[in-house]
Amino acid sequence: MTKRQAVEALDRSLQDITGVLSPFGGKVIVLGGDFRQVLPVVRRGTRARITDATLKKSYLWRCIKQIKLWRNMRAQSDPWFSDFLLRIGDGTEESIGQDYVRLPDEIVVPYIDPKHSVSKLINDIFPSLGQNGISPSYISTRAILSTKNEYVDELNEKLIDRFPGEEQIYYSFDSAVDDPHNYYPPEFLNSLTPNGLPPHVLRLKINSPVILLQNLDPFNGLCNGTRLIIRAFQENGVLMQK
């Protein structure tokens, strides 16, 4: 969710460009989002600061016409889960204190210990990975989400170990601009994991899934978040299929 300050900056810029003092310079702007799902990211922010960063706290909110979606098109095959999410968003689902909601047993992998619980989670989401891993439909309809990138990296390592086929490893070449005294050695740069870039050591296998981290060709659907499947390796690149 975009912070209100960014939307307000767009409003002022359009007014300056058009010379019209109406909101957004009189232009029609379409915004989309769900305040119950994704709030603005305020690093180390309190609840009050996060709430203050939402568009609802902006002077522009009174000028915005709200159009609500009433049908969840992506969850028509699972209405129970859709209703469960709505109850959480509406605050009607039974909660534990103010911050926790108890998940039903049928959608939970029982915790045993870190090693075996993660293994069971992978088995439940990707059953018979060795036999089904070559199927695009099998791969494209499954995913494991996590709250932190470090957990995602750990899951990716475990999944690529289980994936059938020969492994190909790519290494990044990292260097700092204008660093004559070598304040930023390659070992330090290799340890960084900035958003939008793959890790220093990238392990891949044929038919394994990947996700684009940047907008390469939006016109042809190659956008940030697009899921692709590895089809062939080259010396300095890979061939992928949507």
C-alpha positions, 0 to 999 in steps of 0.5 A, spaced: 500 500 500 502 506 497 503 511 503 499 517 503 505 522 502 507 519 495 499 520 493 499 527 495 506 528 492 503 526 485 497 530 487 501 537 487 505 535 481 499 534 477 497 541 479 503 544 477 504 541 471 497 542 468 496 549 472 489 546 475 488 547 482 483 541 482 485 534 485 490 531 481 490 537 476 483 535 474 485 528 472 482 521 473 486 517 477 484 510 479 487 507 485 486 500 488 488 496 494 485 493 501 486 496 507 485 490 511 490 486 507 496 491 506 498 497 510 503 502 508 510 499 510 513 504 516 520 501 518 519 501 526 513 504 526 507 504 531 500 502 529 499 510 530 504 512 525 502 506 520 495 508 520 497 515 519 501 513 513 494 511 510 490 514 504 484 515 509 488 520 513 490 524 507 486 531 505 485 527 498 480 522 501 474 526 501 475 527 494 475 519 492 469 515 490 470 508 493 468 503 488 467 496 492 468 489 490 463 484 492 465 478 489 472 474 490 473 472 483 480 468 485 477 464 491 470 462 487 473 454 488 474 455 496 468 459 499 470 457 506 477 460 506 474 466 502 469 467 508 474 466 513 479 471 511 473 476 510 471 474 518 478 476 520 478 483 516 471 484 519 474 483 526 468 478 527 473 471 527 474 469 534 481 472 536 486 471 542 487 477 545 488 483 540 493 480 535 492 473 534 487 469 530 487 461 531 487 458 525 483 452 524 486 445 524 484 443 517 489 448 514 495 448 519 501 443 519 502 441 526 509 443 529 513 438 531 520 441 530 523 446 525 526 440 521 521 436 520 515 441 520 518 444 514 519 438 511 512 436 512 510 443 509 513 442 503 510 435 502 503 437 503 504 443 498 508 439 493 507 432 494 511 427 489 515 433 487 520 428 484 515 425 479 510 431 478 516 436 478 516 436 470 509 438 470 508 446 468 501 446 471 503 442 478 508 447 479 504 454 477 498 452 482 503 451 488 506 456 492 509 457 499 509 464 502 513 467 508 513 473 512 521 474 511 525 473 505 530 469 510 525 464 511 523 464 503 531 463 502 531 457 506 525 454 503 528 455 496 534 451 498 530 445 501 526 445 495 531 445 490 535 440 493 529 435 492 527 438 485 529 432 480 535 434 475 542 436 474 543 443 478 546 449 475 549 454 479 550 462 477 554 467 481 553 474 481 559 479 480 559 484 485 563 491 486 562 498 489 562 504 484 568 509 486 571 505 492 579 506 491 580 504 498 576 497 498 572 499 503 566 494 501 570 488 499 567 483 495 565 478 501 561 483 504 557 485 497 556 478 496 552 477 503 547 483 501 540 481 499 537 487 496 530 487 493 529 486 486 536 482 485 537 474 486 542 472 491 549 471 490 549 464 489 543 462 484 542 455 484 537 452 479 534 446 475 531 444 469 523 445 470 524 449 476 520 455 478 522 462 478 519 469 479 521 475 476 524 480 481 523 486 476 519 489 470 523 486 464 517 487 458 510 489 461 507 489 454 508 481 454 507 480 461 514 479 464 513 483 470 515 483 477 512 477 480 511 473 474 512 466 475 516 462 470 519 455 469 526 454 467 527 450 460 534 451 458 541 454 461 546 458 457 553 460 460 550 467 462 543 466 462 537 462 462 531 460 457 524 460 461 517 459 459 511 462 462 
